[in-house]
Amino acid sequence: MTRQARKPRTAREFGPVAAGGGACSPLTTIDAPLRFRDAPAPAVPPPAPMGRAKEAAVAAADRRDAAVDPGTADAVPNLSVVIPCYNEESILWTAVTELHAGLTELGRSFEILISENGSKDDTRAIAAKLSRNFNEVRALHSDEPNYGKALRRGIEAARGEFVICEEIDLCDLDFHRRALQVLDRGDVDMVIGSKAHPDASDERPLVRRAATRVINGMLRVMLGFRGTDTHGLKAFRRAALLETVQRCVVDKDLFASELVVRAQRYRLRVVEIPITIHEKRPPSIHLFKRVPNVLKNLVKLTYVVRIRNR
């Protein structure tokens, strides 16, 4: 993806939110210059066309990725990148190999966790093959198509000091660099890559841009969210966010939003930085098919947070 030069961007920082959902302190800004360099394509050939992977081979790869010896020297990478995947056979190999090359250039130890969930195509088999080709790639599998559970499982399985929650159709190395730059300072716990930040460039179709603003408006009204975006790219200190992850009560599409809302309520230090985003392919699950579950989980989350104060 080619990006045009833009003026330096800033990050917004949100003050603590009271347990009852009170107002935040005034926003402050943090200088976060935007720099981007496209990662070179790795010299790794794409996989040969394949049918369904043999269950024994894929299961063996899953067991290998799940069994990590904490005593090994590379057991604690500096960075873990978690990518939920559902029916992504068309872009998974290219996206992960390019991401691997870009992360290698960052000069940090890292791991990539592909959290495949209930795919009906060859996504699981490709993920297993990637984990065999790259020591830094781990393939996780669950039978249920559930974005939130897949993301949560990946976060809980991550071993890095820092965790980045990615999307397979983004793999935004520019966000990685800028977010890690902020986290390295030590005074921030979570960085949100906001599609709705005043300096962001959201090139997705109008209906998807509108959906982002509608859900964010509902989160503000029903849960006291203070910010511009909750869903998509985010980076954080694993130690600071793990308890928050474990307290989340909803899954599927709203898990990522709950994680951000709770991080604010628990007085963690959260900032937003703008991103540039365009749609590489249509969503694997149609937007309007997700609406009933989003509304149901939003009502559930509002009850838990506002009524039960949990």
VOPAGU-2260 file (C-alpha; in pm, 1 decimal, decimal comma):
REM VOPAGU-2260
SITE   aa  ch    i         X         Y         Z
SITE  MET   A    0       0,0       0,0       0,0
SITE  THR   A    1     142,4     335,8    -104,6
SITE  ARG   A    2     104,4     619,6     140,7
SITE  GLN   A    3     128,7     988,9      73,5
SITE  ALA   A    4     344,7    1203,5     296,8
SITE  ARG   A    5     141,8    1367,2     571,6
SITE  LYS   A    6     217,8    1619,5     838,4
SITE  PRO   A    7     334,5    1485,9    1178,1
SITE  ARG   A    8      49,5    1335,1    1373,7
SITE  THR   A    9     -31,3    1341,0    1738,8
SITE  ALA   A   10    -169,9    1099,3    1991,3
SITE  ARG   A   11    -454,9    1174,4    2225,4
SITE  GLU   A   12    -429,5    1066,0    2586,1
SITE  PHE   A   13    -733,3     995,6    2798,3
SITE  GLY   A   14    -740,8    1053,2    3170,6
SITE  PRO   A   15    -882,7     800,4    3419,5
SITE  VAL   A   16   -1252,0     716,9    3423,4
SITE  ALA   A   17   -1420,9     671,4    3755,8
SITE  ALA   A   18   -1560,8     329,5    3839,0
SITE  GLY   A   19   -1911,4     460,6    3786,5
SITE  GLY   A   20   -1830,4     589,5    3436,6
SITE  GLY   A   21   -1768,5     956,7    3519,2
SITE  ALA   A   22   -1602,0    1210,8    3295,6
SITE  CYS   A   23   -1241,5    1192,0    3191,9
SITE  SER   A   24    -975,8    1450,3    3253,3
SITE  PRO   A   25    -896,7    1685,5    2961,9
SITE  LEU   A   26    -720,9    1539,4    2663,0
SITE  THR   A   27    -348,9    1596,8    2625,9
SITE  THR   A   28    -132,6    1542,5    2321,9
SITE  ILE   A   29     183,1    1341,5    2271,6
SITE  ASP   A   30     409,0    1401,6    1975,3
SITE  ALA   A   31     413,0    1090,7    1758,1
SITE  PRO   A   32     563,2    1162,1    1412,6
SITE  LEU   A   33     440,4     934,7    1136,5
SITE  ARG   A   34     710,4     743,7     955,2
SITE  PHE   A   35     655,4     458,6     715,3
SITE  ARG   A   36     875,2     237,8     503,7
SITE  ASP   A   37     729,0     -49,6     307,2
SITE  ALA   A   38     877,3    -382,6     408,6
SITE  PRO   A   39    1046,5    -572,4     123,3
SITE  ALA   A   40     876,6    -886,6       5,1
SITE  PRO   A   41    1040,8   -1190,6     167,7
SITE  ALA   A   42    1208,4   -1456,3     -39,5
SITE  VAL   A   43     959,4   -1722,0      66,1
SITE  PRO   A   44     754,0   -1893,1    -206,1
SITE  PRO   A   45     378,7   -1915,0    -162,6
SITE  PRO   A   46     239,2   -2254,9     -72,1
SITE  ALA   A   47     144,7   -2492,8    -345,4
SITE  PRO   A   48    -230,0   -2534,2    -398,3
SITE  MET   A   49    -366,7   -2764,0    -130,2
SITE  GLY   A   50    -690,1   -2926,8     -28,0
SITE  ARG   A   51    -787,2   -2995,4     330,3
SITE  ALA   A   52    -475,1   -3047,9     541,3
SITE  LYS   A   53    -436,4   -3388,3     693,0
SITE  GLU   A   54    -579,8   -3373,6    1042,4
SITE  ALA   A   55    -281,0   -3545,4    1201,2
SITE  ALA   A   56     -28,1   -3300,0    1056,1
SITE  VAL   A   57    -231,7   -2993,8    1147,0
SITE  ALA   A   58    -303,9   -3121,5    1497,8
SITE  ALA   A   59      66,4   -3188,3    1547,9
SITE  ALA   A   60     146,7   -2830,1    1445,8
SITE  ASP   A   61    -118,7   -2702,3    1687,7
SITE  ARG   A   62      33,9   -2903,1    1971,6
SITE  ARG   A   63     381,1   -2777,0    1888,5
SITE  ASP   A   64     267,7   -2415,7    1893,5
SITE  ALA   A   65      74,6   -2460,8    2218,0
SITE  ALA   A   66     363,5   -2630,5    2398,4
SITE  VAL   A   67     621,9   -2363,6    2468,1
SITE  ASP   A   68     910,1   -2427,2    2705,5
SITE  PRO   A   69     932,6   -2117,2    2927,4
SITE  GLY   A   70    1290,3   -2201,2    3007,2
SITE  THR   A   71    1420,0   -2149,4    2655,1
SITE  ALA   A   72    1607,0   -1832,1    2566,0
SITE  ASP   A   73    1346,7   -1724,5    2308,9
SITE  ALA   A   74    1045,8   -1805,5    2528,4
SITE  VAL   A   75     987,3   -1438,1    2611,9
SITE  PRO   A   76     997,3   -1227,3    2294,5
SITE  ASN   A   77     977,2    -851,8    2321,5
SITE  LEU   A   78     670,7    -837,5    2095,7
SITE  SER   A   79     370,5   -1060,6    2027,4
SITE  VAL   A   80     144,2    -986,5    1729,5
SITE  VAL   A   81    -199,8   -1151,7    1755,4
SITE  ILE   A   82    -406,0   -1195,4    1437,5
SITE  PRO   A   83    -755,1   -1352,4    1450,7
SITE  CYS   A   84    -830,7   -1527,6    1119,4
SITE  TYR   A   85   -1149,1   -1666,7     968,6
SITE  ASN   A   86   -1166,0   -1786,0     606,4
SITE  GLU   A   87    -855,7   -1591,8     501,5
SITE  GLU   A   88    -685,8   -1842,8     269,0
SITE  SER   A   89    -658,5   -1587,3     -13,0
SITE  ILE   A   90    -436,4   -1340,5     176,6
SITE  LEU   A   91    -300,0   -1524,1     481,9
SITE  TRP   A   92      29,6   -1649,0     337,2
SITE  THR   A   93     127,7   -1321,2     172,6
SITE  ALA   A   94      18,4   -1106,0     466,9
SITE  VAL   A   95     207,8   -1308,4     728,4
SITE  THR   A   96     529,3   -1349,6     526,4
SITE  GLU   A   97     538,1    -974,1     456,8
SITE  LEU   A   98     461,9    -899,4     821,4
SITE  HIS   A   99     740,5   -1136,2     930,1
SITE  ALA   A  100     988,8    -954,2     707,1
SITE  GLY   A  101     880,1    -615,8     838,9
SITE  LEU   A  102     899,4    -721,4    1203,8
SITE  THR   A  103    1246,8    -864,4    1144,7
SITE  GLU   A  104    1358,4    -519,6    1031,6
SITE  LEU   A  105    1236,8    -366,1    1358,5
SITE  GLY   A  106    1522,9    -537,6    1541,6
SITE  ARG   A  107    1304,8    -676,6    1822,9
SITE  SER   A  108    1246,9   -1037,7    1915,4
SITE  PHE   A  109     889,8   -1122,3    1820,9
SITE  GLU   A  110     626,6   -1386,5    1765,7
SITE  ILE   A  111     320,9   -1389,8    1540,5
SITE  LEU   A  112      15,8   -1574,0    1670,8
SITE  ILE   A  113    -238,2   -1670,6    1403,8
SITE  SER   A  114    -558,1   -1736,1    1597,2
SITE  GLU   A  115    -767,1   -1924,2    1341,7
SITE  ASN   A  116   -1127,8   -1981,2    1443,0
SITE  GLY   A  117   -1371,2   -2210,6    1266,0
SITE  SER   A  118   -1257,3   -2146,9     909,0
SITE  LYS   A  119   -1427,7   -2347,3     635,1
SITE  ASP   A  120   -1147,0   -2300,1     381,9
SITE  ASP   A  121    -772,0   -2378,8     399,9
SITE  THR   A  122    -688,1   -2104,9     650,4
SITE  ARG   A  123    -600,9   -2355,7     923,5
SITE  ALA   A  124    -372,1   -2558,1     697,0
SITE  ILE   A  125    -192,3   -2246,2     570,3
SITE  ALA   A  126    -146,5   -2122,3     927,2
SITE  ALA   A  127       6,1   -2457,2    1021,7
SITE  LYS   A  128     243,4   -2442,0     724,4
SITE  LEU   A  129     349,0   -2088,8     818,0
SITE  SER   A  130     428,4   -2208,1    1170,7
SITE  ARG   A  131     650,3   -2480,3    1023,0
SITE  ASN   A  132     830,2   -2234,7     793,2
SITE  PHE   A  133     894,4   -1963,4    1053,1
SITE  ASN   A  134    1006,7   -2025,5    1410,0
SITE  GLU   A  135     840,7   -1699,1    1514,1
SITE  VAL   A  136     493,2   -1801,6    1390,8
SITE  ARG   A  137     252,0   -1994,0    1612,2
SITE  ALA   A  138     -80,7   -2126,8    1485,0
SITE  LEU   A  139    -372,7   -2150,8    1727,2
SITE  HIS   A  140    -703,4   -2315,4    1639,2
SITE  SER   A  141   -1057,6   -2317,0    1773,5
SITE  ASP   A  142   -1363,6   -2474,5    1613,6
SITE  GLU   A  143   -1602,8   -2184,8    1675,9
SITE  PRO   A  144   -1606,6   -1884,1    1438,2
SITE  ASN   A  145   -1572,5   -1615,8    1705,2
SITE  TYR   A  146   -1349,4   -1310,1    1656,9
SITE  GLY   A  147   -1354,9   -1207,8    2021,8
SITE  LYS   A  148   -1267,1   -1550,4    2158,8
SITE  ALA   A  149    -991,6   -1589,7    1900,8
SITE  LEU   A  150    -844,4   -1251,4    1991,0
SITE  ARG   A  151    -867,1   -1323,8    2362,9
SITE  ARG   A  152    -706,8   -1664,0    2322,4
SITE  GLY   A  153    -420,6   -1509,6    2128,0
SITE  ILE   A  154    -363,0   -1241,0    2391,4
SITE  GLU   A  155    -363,6   -1496,4    2670,9
SITE  ALA   A  156    -123,5   -1721,0    2479,1
SITE  ALA   A  157     110,0   -1432,7    2392,2
SITE  ARG   A  158     446,2   -1422,1    2568,9
SITE  GLY   A  159     578,9   -1082,2    2465,7
SITE  GLU   A  160     625,8    -780,0    2688,1
SITE  PHE   A  161     422,2    -587,7    2431,5
SITE  VAL   A  162     117,4    -720,8    2243,1
SITE  ILE   A  163     -20,1    -583,1    1917,7
SITE  CYS   A  164    -369,9    -684,4    1809,0
SITE  GLU   A  165    -366,9    -686,8    1428,5
SITE  GLU   A  166    -608,4    -748,5    1143,1
SITE  ILE   A  167    -498,3    -980,6     863,3
SITE  ASP   A  168    -609,1    -730,1     597,6
SITE  LEU   A  169    -407,3    -448,3     757,2
SITE  CYS   A  170     -74,0    -567,4     905,9
SITE  ASP   A  171      20,3    -203,3     948,1
SITE  LEU   A  172     393,8    -182,9    1022,4
SITE  ASP   A  173     369,9     194,1    1044,6
SITE  PHE   A  174     130,8     158,6    1339,5
SITE  HIS   A  175     365,9     -97,0    1498,2
SITE  ARG   A  176     660,2     142,1    1486,0
SITE  ARG   A  177     472,6     443,1    1619,7
SITE  ALA   A  178     283,9     250,7    1889,5
SITE  LEU   A  179     598,7      80,4    2017,3
SITE  GLN   A  180     774,8     415,8    2021,2
SITE  VAL   A  181     503,3     543,4    2257,5
SITE  LEU   A  182     503,5     229,3    2475,0
SITE  ASP   A  183     883,6     230,6    2503,2
SITE  ARG   A  184     863,5     558,9    2695,2
SITE  GLY   A  185     706,6     373,0    2986,2
SITE  ASP   A  186     426,7     618,1    3067,6
SITE  VAL   A  187     152,5     460,1    2853,3
SITE  ASP   A  188     -19,9     120,7    2890,6
SITE  MET   A  189    -225,9     101,4    2570,5
SITE  VAL   A  190    -213,7     262,8    2225,0
SITE  ILE   A  191    -522,9     260,8    2000,8
SITE  GLY   A  192    -488,1     295,1    1623,9
SITE  SER   A  193    -790,0     515,0    1559,6
SITE  LYS   A  194    -972,1     520,8    1226,4
SITE  ALA   A  195   -1182,0     814,6    1347,1
SITE  HIS   A  196    -902,3    1034,3    1485,8
SITE  PRO   A  197    -909,9    1387,1    1333,4
SITE  ASP   A  198    -577,5    1316,2    1158,9
SITE  ALA   A  199    -668,9     963,9    1043,0
SITE  SER   A  200    -738,0     870,7     680,6
SITE  ASP   A  201   -1020,1     616,3     659,2
SITE  GLU   A  202   -1055,1     502,9     298,7
SITE  ARG   A  203   -1306,5     224,6     361,4
SITE  PRO   A  204   -1654,0     229,8     202,0
SITE  LEU   A  205   -1898,4     484,1     344,6
SITE  VAL   A  206   -2117,5     223,7     514,3
SITE  ARG   A  207   -1823,0      87,6     715,5
SITE  ARG   A  208   -1709,3     436,2     816,1
SITE  ALA   A  209   -2063,1     515,7     927,4
SITE  ALA   A  210   -2084,0     190,5    1126,2
SITE  THR   A  211   -1767,4     283,2    1316,9
SITE  ARG   A  212   -1914,4     615,9    1421,1
SITE  VAL   A  213   -2250,7     464,4    1516,0
SITE  ILE   A  214   -2100,4     200,4    1745,0
SITE  ASN   A  215   -1864,2     454,3    1900,5
SITE  GLY   A  216   -2158,7     684,7    1968,2
SITE  MET   A  217   -2349,0     400,9    2135,8
SITE  LEU   A  218   -2045,6     316,1    2349,6
SITE  ARG   A  219   -2021,8     677,8    2463,2
SITE  VAL   A  220   -2390,2     699,8    2556,3
SITE  MET   A  221   -2427,9     355,4    2715,4
SITE  LEU   A  222   -2084,5     300,9    2871,1
SITE  GLY   A  223   -1923,4     641,1    2905,9
SITE  PHE   A  224   -1651,0     567,6    2651,2
SITE  ARG   A  225   -1418,7     862,3    2593,7
SITE  GLY   A  226   -1236,0     837,6    2265,5
SITE  THR   A  227   -1279,2     801,4    1891,4
SITE  ASP   A  228   -1231,3     427,5    1823,8
SITE  THR   A  229   -1219,0      90,5    1998,4
SITE  HIS   A  230   -1211,6    -174,9    1727,5
SITE  GLY   A  231    -905,7    -266,8    1523,5
SITE  LEU   A  232    -539,0    -197,9    1582,3
SITE  LYS   A  233    -416,6    -169,0    1938,2
SITE  ALA   A  234     -89,1    -220,0    2122,7
SITE  PHE   A  235     -32,9    -257,5    2493,9
SITE  ARG   A  236     182,6    -383,1    2776,5
SITE  ARG   A  237      68,7    -739,3    2834,1
SITE  ALA   A  238     130,1    -726,8    3210,2
SITE  ALA   A  239     -80,9    -411,5    3242,9
SITE  LEU   A  240    -378,6    -540,1    3038,3
SITE  LEU   A  241    -394,9    -913,8    3112,0
SITE  GLU   A  242    -624,7    -880,2    3414,4
SITE  THR   A  243    -850,1    -650,1    3213,2
SITE  VAL   A  244    -865,8    -908,2    2932,9
SITE  GLN   A  245    -967,5   -1176,4    3181,8
SITE  ARG   A  246   -1247,4    -959,5    3322,6
SITE  CYS   A  247   -1414,9    -906,7    2984,0
SITE  VAL   A  248   -1759,8   -1068,4    2960,0
SITE  VAL   A  249   -1855,7   -1038,6    2590,4
SITE  ASP   A  250   -1701,7   -1191,2    2280,5
SITE  LYS   A  251   -1731,5   -1178,6    1901,4
SITE  ASP   A  252   -1712,0    -825,3    1757,3
SITE  LEU   A  253   -1760,7    -636,8    2083,7
SITE  PHE   A  254   -1473,5    -795,4    2281,0
SITE  ALA   A  255   -1221,5    -547,5    2139,3
SITE  SER   A  256   -1445,3    -256,0    2235,9
SITE  GLU   A  257   -1499,8    -388,5    2587,4
SITE  LEU   A  258   -1124,3    -421,8    2632,9
SITE  VAL   A  259   -1071,7     -51,9    2554,7
SITE  VAL   A  260   -1369,4      63,6    2762,4
SITE  ARG   A  261   -1252,8    -136,8    3063,5
SITE  ALA   A  262    -895,4     -16,4    3025,0
SITE  GLN   A  263   -1024,0     339,2    3064,2
SITE  ARG   A  264   -1247,9     250,4    3357,9
SITE  TYR   A  265    -960,9      74,6    3536,9
SITE  ARG   A  266    -752,2     392,3    3511,9
SITE  LEU   A  267    -497,6     252,5    3269,9
SITE  ARG   A  268    -304,0     501,9    3057,9
SITE  VAL   A  269    -462,7     489,4    2711,7
SITE  VAL   A  270    -371,1     700,5    2408,7
SITE  GLU   A  271    -491,1     714,2    2048,4
SITE  ILE   A  272    -281,9     767,8    1737,4
SITE  PRO   A  273    -423,9     817,4    1385,8
SITE  ILE   A  274    -390,6     554,0    1116,9
SITE  THR   A  275    -444,6     530,6     742,7
SITE  ILE   A  276    -671,1     244,8     641,9
SITE  HIS   A  277    -824,1     111,1     323,5
SITE  GLU   A  278   -1019,4    -204,5     254,1
SITE  LYS   A  279    -811,6    -474,1      81,1
SITE  ARG   A  280   -1106,6    -708,2      50,5
SITE  PRO   A  281   -1469,1    -726,1     171,5
SITE  PRO   A  282   -1517,0    -841,2     534,9
SITE  SER   A  283   -1520,3   -1219,1     580,1
SITE  ILE   A  284   -1853,2   -1180,0     763,9
SITE  HIS   A  285   -2102,8    -933,5     615,1
SITE  LEU   A  286   -2142,0    -618,2     820,5
SITE  PHE   A  287   -2519,7    -637,3     860,6
SITE  LYS   A  288   -2508,1   -1001,9     974,2
SITE  ARG   A  289   -2301,1    -887,3    1270,7
SITE  VAL   A  290   -2546,9    -622,3    1390,6
SITE  PRO   A  291   -2780,2    -844,3    1603,5
SITE  ASN   A  292   -2490,5    -994,0    1799,0
SITE  VAL   A  293   -2328,7    -652,1    1849,5
SITE  LEU   A  294   -2653,8    -510,8    1989,7
SITE  LYS   A  295   -2708,8    -812,9    2216,2
SITE  ASN   A  296   -2356,9    -792,9    2356,8
SITE  LEU   A  297   -2381,3    -416,4    2398,8
SITE  VAL   A  298   -2692,4    -457,3    2614,1
SITE  LYS   A  299   -2520,7    -733,2    2814,6
SITE  LEU   A  300   -2208,6    -524,1    2866,2
SITE  THR   A  301   -2410,5    -218,2    2970,6
SITE  TYR   A  302   -2595,8    -425,7    3229,7
SITE  VAL   A  303   -2273,0    -572,0    3370,0
SITE  VAL   A  304   -2090,3    -239,1    3382,9
SITE  ARG   A  305   -2368,2       5,9    3470,0
SITE  ILE   A  306   -2603,4    -205,7    3683,2
SITE  ARG   A  307   -2376,4    -464,6    3842,9
SITE  ASN   A  308   -2075,5    -228,5    3843,2
SITE  ARG   A  309   -1833,0    -504,6    3739,1
